[in-house]
Amino acid sequence: MIETIWHFPEQKFSEVDFGEDILPQIKHILVSRGIDDKPKFQRCRKRSFSDLYDPFLMKDMDKAVERLEQALDEHQKILVYGDYDVDGTTAIALVYSFLRAQGADVDFYVPDRYNEGYGVSEKGICEAIENNVQLIITLDCGIKAYKTIAMAQEAGIDVIVCDHHNQGKELPKAYAVLDPKRHDCTYPFKELSGCGVGYKLLSAFCRKRGISEKENLNCYLDYLAISTAADIVPIVDENRVYMYYGLMKMIQKPLTPVKTMLVASRLVELYVNGDGEEQIICPNGSLTVSDVVFKIAPKINAAGRMKNARDAIHLLLAKDANEALQYFATVQEQNSERQKEEKRICKEAIEEIASNPDTESLYSTVLYRDTWHKGVVGIAAAKIIEQYYKPTIILCGDGDVISGSARSVEDFDLYSAIDACSQYLTAFGGHKHAAGLSLKRENFENFKNMFEETVKSTIKPSQLKPTIYIDEKITLDDVTMNLYNQIQILAPFGPENMDPVFAICGVTPESVYFMGGEEKVHIKLCFRKSDNTLLSAVGFFMAEKWKSLPPKVPIDICFTIGRNVYKGNVSLQLILKDIRISE
């Protein structure tokens, strides 16, 4: 079992006056996250659209809007071209739906993961040429598509790139390149999703045309929120605003396809009131980023992983509930297939790792098997890291060229490590935490050895152990509804703005329950507060860890605080992240 490091913050007491009665624990968290004066606090609390940046601050935005205007005014054929993951498919749904509502002659294209691979493919460009497309808008891809974008431009098709990945040594020869990460772009926020960049293009278009964004663009905030959550971009700055209002819209007035997914995933319930009007009820009172990441995104993603992402796009573009249900059934079936493949790959991968006598001494995990499923190896790599905490690459394919996905441990720059081994690769792309790559099968061992040496020489010892960052040390009596409500000032939570983690030290549970079907893999601990009320703490997949501890000894627990709603009764519940013997 991997040892987890608990990192406690330095206790710095803040005298900042936020103008409200803020608990000391929350005040410390606010200050530690850079919210250290009253104006910043007010912006944090309000999460206002007025704090969003002018889209025209993005390099090439003026050119892109002018070209889009020309395409609409002259009734030119537009092709929206997106990636096959959640970010790409939601971006297609958002931009396609908006342009169609504006009367555009628009179609969409999504490449096949297996026949075309990631990015702007030659097949996609050839189809655009055959169909007399005059403008292509790429979404969540294109920043390194030098050859295929040049091919389109040479054929007389202008290309507007909307991407959020790091650029290469040069930019593609497109009509306009919208990417906050391009080297010469001074746009203030660099961490938009691919769908977020597409949204910015449409926002700029609305402003240029005098079109109400509230009425014509923000009706698609569901898609922007789903992309932002699923693509694991930081939930700060603009993303936090989009996420907040997107989650709110998903409860209050979701798009039909989104409502279908929410109901099927049991995140909301539908009721018909006395007037015959349909009402949406969220049993837990609100949706979270985690709800989207774990219950909505995998279903959308499954189509592109197991078959073709067009099924997911047809779901997102469904005009009525019956059509949405039809396509949802398809992606749900594909998600079930994905889950089976994931279990198989993880089982075989763990067996291979366990049988390798050098496993303990290795700094990385690089595995290849020709029978593994290309659409699932990325998820499997992330799962393997949970058990063997090392930068992990899983490859598959039975041809001359094999490909796969890489996932990183916290703070280790995976992209740079792969880049250092690029002499053995035919293609690669991604970012610090995740990447995709291809190489000739004959180069596998050379790449594996070089990657291991690169990781070994660059990774820090602290990066080889998972770390839990504790925001505050508190007592059982500090866990109150007031504390929970003040935590929500920072919501929604996600990367770089995680749900605050608290620690309580030296406590003994009054009772312990094992849960999770026949296997009993989860635990529920009950603690008694000084006012004699009970406080429960749930630890998912922590049964084995609990059994490894000596009985009846004081323990330390670290956790986030959630709400539990049962039959209309609301109570607080601790969501355990780790337990250990009290020091």
C-alpha positions as CSV (number, residue, x, y, z in Angstrom):
1,M,0.0,0.0,0.0
2,I,1.4,3.4,-1.0
3,E,2.2,5.7,1.8
4,T,0.4,9.0,1.5
5,I,2.1,12.2,2.7
6,W,-0.1,14.7,4.7
7,H,1.0,18.2,4.1
8,F,-0.2,20.7,6.7
9,P,-0.1,24.4,5.9
10,E,1.7,27.0,7.9
11,Q,-0.7,28.6,10.3
12,K,-0.8,32.3,9.3
13,F,-3.6,34.2,11.0
14,S,-5.2,36.8,8.8
15,E,-6.5,40.2,9.9
16,V,-8.2,40.8,6.5
17,D,-11.6,42.4,6.9
18,F,-13.9,40.8,4.3
19,G,-16.8,42.9,5.5
20,E,-18.7,39.8,6.7
21,D,-18.6,37.4,9.7
22,I,-16.3,34.8,8.2
23,L,-15.1,31.9,10.3
24,P,-11.3,31.9,11.0
25,Q,-10.8,28.6,9.3
26,I,-12.5,29.9,6.1
27,K,-10.6,33.2,6.3
28,H,-7.3,31.3,6.3
29,I,-8.3,29.2,3.3
30,L,-9.4,32.3,1.4
31,V,-6.1,34.1,2.0
32,S,-4.1,31.0,1.1
33,R,-5.9,31.0,-2.2
34,G,-5.0,34.6,-3.0
35,I,-8.3,36.1,-1.8
36,D,-6.6,38.5,0.5
37,D,-8.7,41.7,0.4
38,K,-12.4,42.8,0.3
39,P,-12.6,43.4,-3.5
40,K,-11.2,40.0,-4.3
41,F,-13.6,38.4,-1.8
42,Q,-16.6,40.2,-3.4
43,R,-15.5,39.0,-6.9
44,C,-15.1,35.5,-5.5
45,R,-18.5,35.5,-3.9
46,K,-20.3,37.1,-6.9
47,R,-18.8,35.0,-9.7
48,S,-20.0,37.7,-12.2
49,F,-20.1,37.6,-15.9
50,S,-18.9,41.2,-15.7
51,D,-15.5,39.8,-14.6
52,L,-15.0,37.9,-17.9
53,Y,-12.4,39.2,-20.3
54,D,-13.1,40.9,-23.6
55,P,-12.8,38.1,-26.2
56,F,-11.2,40.6,-28.6
57,L,-8.1,40.5,-26.3
58,M,-7.3,37.1,-27.8
59,K,-4.9,37.2,-30.7
60,D,-6.5,36.9,-34.2
61,M,-10.0,37.3,-32.7
62,D,-10.8,40.3,-34.9
63,K,-9.8,38.3,-38.1
64,A,-11.7,35.3,-37.0
65,V,-14.9,37.3,-36.4
66,E,-14.7,39.1,-39.7
67,R,-14.2,35.8,-41.5
68,L,-17.2,34.2,-39.7
69,E,-19.3,37.2,-40.5
70,Q,-18.4,36.9,-44.2
71,A,-19.3,33.2,-44.2
72,L,-22.8,33.9,-42.7
73,D,-23.5,37.0,-44.9
74,E,-22.5,35.1,-48.1
75,H,-24.2,31.9,-47.1
76,Q,-20.9,30.0,-47.3
77,K,-20.7,26.4,-46.2
78,I,-19.1,26.1,-42.8
79,L,-17.6,22.9,-41.3
80,V,-17.2,22.6,-37.5
81,Y,-14.4,20.2,-36.9
82,G,-13.8,18.9,-33.4
83,D,-12.0,16.3,-31.4
84,Y,-13.7,13.0,-30.3
85,D,-13.4,13.5,-26.5
86,V,-15.9,15.4,-24.2
87,D,-14.3,18.7,-24.8
88,G,-14.4,18.3,-28.6
89,T,-17.9,16.9,-28.8
90,T,-19.4,19.5,-26.5
91,A,-17.5,22.2,-28.5
92,I,-19.0,20.9,-31.7
93,A,-22.5,20.9,-30.2
94,L,-22.2,24.4,-28.9
95,V,-20.7,26.1,-32.0
96,Y,-22.9,24.0,-34.4
97,S,-26.1,24.8,-32.5
98,F,-25.3,28.5,-32.3
99,L,-24.4,28.9,-36.0
100,R,-27.4,26.9,-37.1
101,A,-29.7,29.1,-35.0
102,Q,-28.1,32.1,-36.8
103,G,-29.1,30.6,-40.1
104,A,-25.7,29.4,-41.1
105,D,-25.1,26.6,-43.7
106,V,-23.2,24.4,-41.2
107,D,-22.2,20.8,-40.8
108,F,-19.9,19.0,-38.4
109,Y,-17.1,16.5,-38.6
110,V,-15.4,14.4,-35.9
111,P,-12.5,12.1,-36.8
112,D,-12.5,8.4,-36.0
113,R,-10.1,7.6,-33.2
114,Y,-8.9,4.4,-34.8
115,N,-8.9,5.2,-38.5
116,E,-7.8,8.8,-38.4
117,G,-6.4,9.5,-34.9
118,Y,-6.3,12.8,-33.0
119,G,-6.5,16.1,-34.8
120,V,-7.3,17.5,-38.2
121,S,-7.1,14.5,-40.5
122,E,-6.5,14.3,-44.3
123,K,-9.7,12.3,-44.6
124,G,-11.6,15.1,-42.9
125,I,-10.1,17.8,-45.2
126,C,-10.7,15.7,-48.3
127,E,-14.4,15.4,-47.3
128,A,-14.5,19.1,-46.8
129,I,-13.1,19.7,-50.3
130,E,-15.6,17.3,-51.8
131,N,-18.5,19.0,-50.0
132,N,-17.5,22.5,-51.2
133,V,-16.8,23.7,-47.7
134,Q,-15.5,27.3,-47.6
135,L,-14.7,27.7,-43.9
136,I,-13.5,25.2,-41.3
137,I,-13.6,26.0,-37.6
138,T,-11.5,23.5,-35.6
139,L,-12.3,23.0,-32.0
140,D,-10.0,21.5,-29.3
141,C,-7.5,20.7,-32.1
142,G,-5.5,22.2,-34.9
143,I,-2.6,24.0,-33.2
144,K,-0.1,21.5,-34.6
145,A,-2.0,20.5,-37.8
146,Y,0.5,22.1,-40.1
147,K,0.1,19.7,-43.1
148,T,-3.7,19.3,-43.1
149,I,-4.5,23.0,-42.5
150,A,-2.1,23.9,-45.3
151,M,-3.9,21.4,-47.5
152,A,-7.2,23.1,-46.7
153,Q,-5.9,26.6,-47.4
154,E,-4.4,25.5,-50.7
155,A,-7.8,24.1,-51.7
156,G,-9.3,27.5,-51.0
157,I,-10.8,26.6,-47.6
158,D,-10.1,29.1,-44.9
159,V,-9.5,27.7,-41.4
160,I,-10.1,29.2,-38.0
161,V,-8.3,27.3,-35.3
162,C,-9.9,27.2,-31.9
163,D,-7.5,25.3,-29.6
164,H,-6.2,25.4,-26.1
165,H,-3.1,23.1,-26.4
166,N,0.5,24.3,-26.4
167,Q,1.7,25.4,-29.8
168,G,4.8,23.9,-31.5
169,K,7.8,25.8,-32.8
170,E,5.5,27.6,-35.2
171,L,1.8,28.2,-35.9
172,P,-0.2,26.5,-38.6
173,K,-0.8,28.5,-41.7
174,A,-4.5,29.1,-40.9
175,Y,-6.6,32.2,-41.6
176,A,-6.8,32.8,-37.8
177,V,-5.4,31.0,-34.8
178,L,-7.3,31.4,-31.6
179,D,-5.3,29.8,-28.7
180,P,-4.6,31.6,-25.5
181,K,-1.4,29.5,-25.2
182,R,0.1,30.7,-28.5
183,H,3.3,32.4,-27.7
184,D,2.3,35.9,-28.9
185,C,-1.2,35.9,-27.3
186,T,-1.6,38.2,-24.4
187,Y,-5.1,37.1,-23.4
188,P,-5.2,37.3,-19.6
189,F,-6.5,33.7,-18.9
190,K,-4.6,30.8,-20.5
191,E,-6.6,27.8,-19.2
192,L,-9.8,27.8,-21.2
193,S,-11.1,24.4,-22.4
194,G,-11.3,23.9,-26.2
195,C,-15.0,24.5,-26.0
196,G,-14.2,27.7,-24.0
197,V,-12.2,29.0,-26.9
198,G,-15.0,28.3,-29.2
199,Y,-17.4,30.1,-26.8
200,K,-15.1,33.1,-26.9
201,L,-15.3,33.2,-30.7
202,L,-19.1,33.2,-30.6
203,S,-19.0,35.8,-27.8
204,A,-16.9,38.1,-29.9
205,F,-19.2,37.5,-32.9
206,C,-22.3,38.4,-30.7
207,R,-20.6,41.6,-29.6
208,K,-19.7,42.6,-33.1
209,R,-23.2,41.9,-34.4
210,G,-25.0,43.4,-31.4
211,I,-26.6,40.0,-30.6
212,S,-27.6,39.3,-27.0
213,E,-25.2,36.8,-25.6
214,K,-27.6,36.1,-22.7
215,E,-30.4,35.0,-25.0
216,N,-28.5,33.5,-27.9
217,L,-25.2,32.1,-26.5
218,N,-25.6,31.4,-22.8
219,C,-28.4,29.0,-23.5
220,Y,-25.5,26.6,-24.3
221,L,-23.7,27.0,-21.1
222,D,-24.5,23.4,-20.2
223,Y,-22.0,22.3,-22.9
224,L,-19.3,24.7,-21.7
225,A,-19.7,23.6,-18.1
226,I,-19.5,19.9,-19.1
227,S,-16.3,20.5,-21.2
228,T,-14.7,22.6,-18.5
229,A,-15.3,19.8,-15.9
230,A,-14.4,16.9,-18.1
231,D,-11.2,18.4,-19.5
232,I,-9.7,18.9,-16.0
233,V,-8.8,22.5,-16.6
234,P,-8.3,24.7,-13.6
235,I,-11.6,25.9,-12.1
236,V,-10.4,29.4,-11.5
237,D,-10.9,32.8,-13.1
238,E,-13.2,32.6,-16.1
239,N,-13.6,28.8,-15.9
240,R,-15.0,29.2,-12.4
241,V,-17.6,31.7,-13.6
242,Y,-18.6,29.4,-16.5
243,M,-18.8,26.4,-14.3
244,Y,-20.9,28.1,-11.7
245,Y,-23.6,29.4,-14.1
246,G,-23.4,26.3,-16.2
247,L,-24.1,24.0,-13.3
248,M,-26.9,26.3,-12.2
249,K,-28.4,26.2,-15.7
250,M,-28.2,22.4,-15.7
251,I,-30.6,22.4,-12.8
252,Q,-32.9,25.3,-13.7
253,K,-33.3,25.0,-17.4
254,P,-31.1,22.3,-19.0
255,L,-30.9,21.6,-22.7
256,T,-33.0,18.5,-23.5
257,P,-30.0,16.2,-24.1
258,V,-28.4,17.3,-20.8
259,K,-31.7,16.8,-18.9
260,T,-31.9,13.3,-20.3
261,M,-28.4,12.5,-19.1
262,L,-29.0,14.1,-15.7
263,V,-32.2,12.1,-15.1
264,A,-30.8,8.8,-16.3
265,S,-27.7,9.4,-14.1
266,R,-30.1,10.1,-11.1
267,L,-28.6,13.5,-10.5
268,V,-32.0,15.2,-10.9
269,E,-35.6,14.1,-10.7
270,L,-38.6,15.2,-12.8
271,Y,-42.0,16.1,-11.3
272,V,-45.1,17.5,-12.9
273,N,-46.9,20.0,-10.7
274,G,-50.6,20.7,-10.4
275,D,-50.5,23.0,-13.4
276,G,-49.0,20.2,-15.6
277,E,-45.7,21.9,-15.7
278,E,-42.5,19.9,-15.5
279,Q,-40.2,20.7,-12.6
280,I,-36.6,19.6,-12.0
281,I,-35.6,18.7,-8.5
282,C,-31.9,18.1,-7.5
283,P,-32.0,15.7,-4.5
284,N,-28.7,17.1,-3.2
285,G,-29.7,20.7,-3.7
286,S,-26.9,21.4,-6.3
287,L,-24.7,19.8,-8.9
288,T,-21.0,19.6,-8.5
289,V,-18.0,19.4,-10.9
290,S,-17.5,15.8,-9.6
291,D,-21.1,14.9,-10.6
292,V,-20.2,15.9,-14.2
293,V,-16.8,14.3,-14.2
294,F,-17.8,10.9,-12.9
295,K,-21.5,10.6,-14.0
296,I,-21.9,12.6,-17.2
297,A,-18.6,12.9,-18.9
298,P,-17.7,9.1,-19.1
299,K,-21.0,8.4,-21.0
300,I,-20.2,11.1,-23.6
301,N,-16.6,10.0,-23.9
302,A,-17.5,6.3,-24.3
303,A,-18.8,6.9,-27.9
304,G,-15.4,8.2,-29.1
305,R,-13.5,5.6,-27.1
306,M,-15.5,2.5,-28.2
307,K,-16.9,3.3,-31.6
308,N,-17.4,6.8,-33.1
309,A,-18.0,10.1,-31.4
310,R,-20.8,10.9,-33.8
311,D,-23.2,9.1,-31.5
312,A,-22.3,11.4,-28.7
313,I,-22.7,14.5,-30.9
314,H,-26.1,13.2,-32.1
315,L,-27.1,12.9,-28.5
316,L,-25.9,16.4,-27.7
317,L,-27.8,17.8,-30.7
318,A,-31.0,15.8,-30.1
319,K,-34.1,18.0,-30.6
320,D,-36.5,16.2,-28.4
321,A,-36.6,13.8,-25.4
322,N,-37.3,10.7,-27.5
323,E,-34.4,11.3,-29.8
324,A,-32.1,12.1,-26.8
325,L,-33.2,8.8,-25.1
326,Q,-32.4,6.8,-28.2
327,Y,-28.9,8.1,-28.5
328,F,-28.3,8.0,-24.8
329,A,-29.2,4.3,-24.8
330,T,-26.4,3.9,-27.4
331,V,-23.7,5.7,-25.5
332,Q,-24.8,4.1,-22.3
333,E,-24.2,0.7,-23.9
334,Q,-20.8,1.8,-25.2
335,N,-20.0,3.0,-21.7
336,S,-20.7,-0.4,-20.3
337,E,-18.4,-1.9,-22.9
338,R,-15.8,0.6,-21.9
339,Q,-16.0,-0.3,-18.2
340,K,-15.5,-4.0,-19.1
341,E,-12.5,-3.2,-21.2
342,E,-11.1,-1.0,-18.5
343,K,-11.3,-3.8,-15.9
344,R,-9.6,-6.3,-18.2
345,I,-6.8,-4.0,-19.1
346,C,-6.1,-3.0,-15.5
347,K,-6.2,-6.6,-14.4
348,E,-3.7,-7.7,-17.1
349,A,-1.5,-4.6,-16.5
350,I,-1.3,-5.1,-12.8
351,E,-0.4,-8.8,-13.3
352,E,2.4,-7.8,-15.6
353,I,3.7,-5.2,-13.2
354,A,3.5,-7.5,-10.2
355,S,5.4,-10.2,-12.2
356,N,8.3,-7.9,-13.0
357,P,11.1,-8.3,-10.5
358,D,12.4,-4.8,-11.3
359,T,9.1,-3.0,-10.5
360,E,10.1,-1.7,-7.1
361,S,13.3,-0.1,-8.6
362,L,11.6,1.5,-11.6
363,Y,10.6,5.2,-11.7
364,S,8.0,4.8,-14.4
365,T,5.5,2.3,-15.8
366,V,5.5,1.7,-19.5
367,L,3.4,-1.2,-20.8
368,Y,2.4,-2.5,-24.2
369,R,0.0,-5.3,-25.4
370,D,-1.5,-5.6,-28.8
371,T,-4.9,-6.8,-27.5
372,W,-5.5,-3.7,-25.3
373,H,-8.2,-1.2,-26.5
374,K,-6.9,2.1,-27.7
375,G,-9.9,4.0,-26.5
376,V,-9.5,2.8,-22.9
377,V,-5.7,2.8,-22.2
378,G,-5.7,6.4,-21.0
379,I,-8.3,5.6,-18.3
380,A,-6.3,2.4,-17.4
381,A,-3.1,4.4,-17.1
382,A,-4.8,6.7,-14.5
383,K,-6.1,3.7,-12.6
384,I,-2.6,2.1,-12.5
385,I,-1.2,5.2,-11.0
386,E,-3.6,4.8,-8.1
387,Q,-1.8,1.6,-7.2
388,Y,1.7,2.2,-8.5
389,Y,2.3,5.9,-8.1
390,K,4.6,6.6,-11.1
391,P,4.3,8.3,-14.5
392,T,2.5,5.7,-16.6
393,I,2.3,5.0,-20.3
394,I,0.1,2.3,-21.7
395,L,0.4,1.4,-25.4
396,C,-1.5,-0.9,-27.8
397,G,-1.9,-1.8,-31.4
398,D,-1.0,-4.7,-33.6
399,G,0.5,-2.9,-36.6
400,D,3.9,-1.4,-37.3
401,V,2.9,1.7,-35.5
402,I,1.6,1.4,-31.9
403,S,0.0,4.2,-29.9
404,G,-1.3,4.9,-26.4
405,S,-1.8,7.3,-23.6
406,A,0.3,8.7,-20.8
407,R,-0.7,10.0,-17.3
408,S,1.4,11.8,-14.8
409,V,1.8,12.0,-11.0
410,E,1.3,15.3,-9.3
411,D,3.6,18.1,-10.4
412,F,5.7,16.0,-12.7
413,D,6.0,17.4,-16.2
414,L,5.0,14.4,-18.3
415,Y,5.0,16.3,-21.6
416,S,8.6,17.4,-21.2
417,A,9.7,13.9,-20.4
418,I,8.0,12.5,-23.5
419,D,9.4,15.3,-25.6
420,A,12.9,14.3,-24.4
421,C,12.3,10.9,-26.0
422,S,10.7,12.2,-29.2
423,Q,13.5,10.7,-31.4
424,Y,11.7,7.4,-31.0
425,L,8.2,8.8,-31.6
426,T,6.2,9.3,-34.8
427,A,3.8,11.7,-33.1
428,F,2.9,13.0,-29.6
429,G,0.9,15.8,-28.0
430,G,-0.7,16.8,-24.8
431,H,0.3,18.7,-21.7
432,K,2.0,18.4,-18.3
433,H,-0.5,15.9,-16.8
434,A,-1.6,13.8,-19.8
435,A,-0.5,13.0,-23.3
436,G,-1.0,10.8,-26.3
437,L,1.8,9.3,-28.4
438,S,2.6,7.0,-31.3
439,L,5.8,5.1,-32.2
440,K,7.0,2.3,-34.4
441,R,6.7,-1.0,-32.6
442,E,10.4,-1.8,-33.2
443,N,11.3,1.3,-31.1
444,F,9.2,0.3,-28.1
445,E,12.1,-1.0,-25.9
446,N,14.4,1.9,-26.8
447,F,11.6,4.4,-26.0
448,K,10.7,2.6,-22.7
449,N,14.4,2.6,-21.6
450,M,14.9,6.3,-22.5
451,F,11.7,7.3,-20.8
452,E,12.7,5.5,-17.6
453,E,16.1,7.2,-17.6
454,T,14.5,10.6,-18.3
455,V,12.0,10.2,-15.4
456,K,14.7,8.9,-13.1
457,S,16.9,11.9,-13.7
458,T,14.2,14.5,-13.4
459,I,11.6,13.4,-10.9
460,K,11.9,14.4,-7.3
461,P,11.5,11.8,-4.5
462,S,8.5,13.8,-3.1
463,Q,6.7,13.3,-6.5
464,L,6.8,9.5,-6.1
465,K,4.4,9.6,-3.1
466,P,0.9,10.9,-3.3
467,T,0.4,14.0,-1.2
468,I,-2.8,15.2,0.5
469,Y,-2.7,19.0,1.1
470,I,-4.6,19.8,4.3
471,D,-6.2,23.2,4.3
472,E,-7.1,23.4,8.0
473,K,-6.8,21.3,11.2
474,I,-10.1,21.4,13.1
475,T,-12.1,19.6,15.7
476,L,-15.3,17.5,15.5
477,D,-17.3,20.4,17.1
478,D,-16.1,22.8,14.3
479,V,-18.0,20.7,11.7
480,T,-21.2,22.8,11.5
481,M,-23.7,23.8,8.8
482,N,-22.3,27.3,9.1
483,L,-18.8,26.0,8.2
484,Y,-20.2,24.1,5.2
485,N,-22.1,27.1,3.9
486,Q,-19.1,29.3,4.1
487,I,-17.0,26.7,2.3
488,Q,-19.4,27.2,-0.6
489,I,-18.2,30.8,-1.1
490,L,-15.3,29.1,-3.0
491,A,-17.4,26.8,-5.1
492,P,-17.5,25.3,-7.7
493,F,-14.5,23.2,-6.9
494,G,-12.0,21.6,-9.2
495,P,-8.4,21.6,-10.3
496,E,-6.4,24.5,-8.6
497,N,-9.5,25.3,-6.5
498,M,-10.2,22.0,-4.8
499,D,-12.8,21.4,-2.2
500,P,-11.1,22.3,1.1
501,V,-9.5,19.4,3.0
502,F,-9.7,19.4,6.7
503,A,-8.0,17.2,9.3
504,I,-9.1,16.0,12.8
505,C,-6.4,14.4,14.9
506,G,-6.6,12.0,17.8
507,V,-10.2,10.8,17.5
508,T,-11.7,7.4,18.1
509,P,-14.9,6.3,16.2
510,E,-17.8,5.2,18.3
511,S,-18.8,2.6,15.7
512,V,-17.6,1.2,12.3
513,Y,-19.7,-0.2,9.5
514,F,-18.6,-2.0,6.4
515,M,-20.5,-1.3,3.2
516,G,-20.5,-1.9,-0.5
517,G,-22.4,-5.1,-1.3
518,E,-20.9,-8.5,-0.7
519,E,-17.4,-7.3,-1.0
520,K,-17.8,-4.7,1.8
521,V,-15.1,-2.4,0.3
522,H,-16.3,0.9,1.9
523,I,-16.4,2.0,5.6
524,K,-18.6,4.3,7.6
525,L,-17.2,5.7,10.9
526,C,-19.4,7.4,13.4
527,F,-18.0,10.0,15.8
528,R,-19.7,11.7,18.7
529,K,-19.5,15.4,19.2
530,S,-19.4,17.2,22.5
531,D,-23.1,18.0,22.2
532,N,-23.8,14.3,21.9
533,T,-24.8,14.4,18.2
534,L,-23.3,11.8,15.9
535,L,-21.2,12.8,12.8
536,S,-20.7,10.2,10.1
537,A,-17.6,9.8,7.9
538,V,-17.6,7.7,4.7
539,G,-14.5,6.2,3.3
540,F,-14.9,4.7,-0.2
541,F,-12.6,1.7,-0.9
542,M,-11.0,2.2,2.5
543,A,-12.1,-1.1,4.2
544,E,-8.7,-2.8,3.7
545,K,-6.8,0.3,5.0
546,W,-9.0,0.3,8.1
547,K,-8.4,-3.4,8.7
548,S,-4.7,-2.8,8.5
549,L,-4.8,-0.4,11.5
550,P,-4.5,-1.7,15.1
551,P,-7.9,-1.9,16.8
552,K,-9.2,0.8,19.2
553,V,-6.4,3.3,18.8
554,P,-6.9,7.1,18.2
555,I,-6.7,8.0,14.6
556,D,-6.2,11.0,12.4
557,I,-8.7,11.6,9.6
558,C,-8.6,14.0,6.6
559,F,-11.7,14.7,4.6
560,T,-13.9,17.1,2.7
561,I,-17.3,18.0,4.0
562,G,-20.4,17.1,2.1
563,R,-24.2,17.3,2.5
564,N,-26.3,14.2,2.8
565,V,-30.0,14.5,1.9
566,Y,-32.2,11.6,2.9
567,K,-36.0,11.8,2.8
568,G,-35.8,15.6,3.0
569,N,-33.5,15.6,6.0
570,V,-30.2,17.4,5.5
571,S,-27.1,16.4,7.4
572,L,-23.4,16.8,7.1
573,Q,-21.1,14.0,6.2
574,L,-17.3,13.7,6.1
575,I,-15.9,12.3,2.9
576,L,-12.7,10.6,4.0
577,K,-9.6,11.0,1.9
578,D,-7.2,9.1,4.2
579,I,-6.9,7.7,7.8
580,R,-3.9,6.9,9.8
581,I,-2.8,6.1,13.4
582,S,-2.6,9.3,15.4
583,E,0.9,10.4,16.0
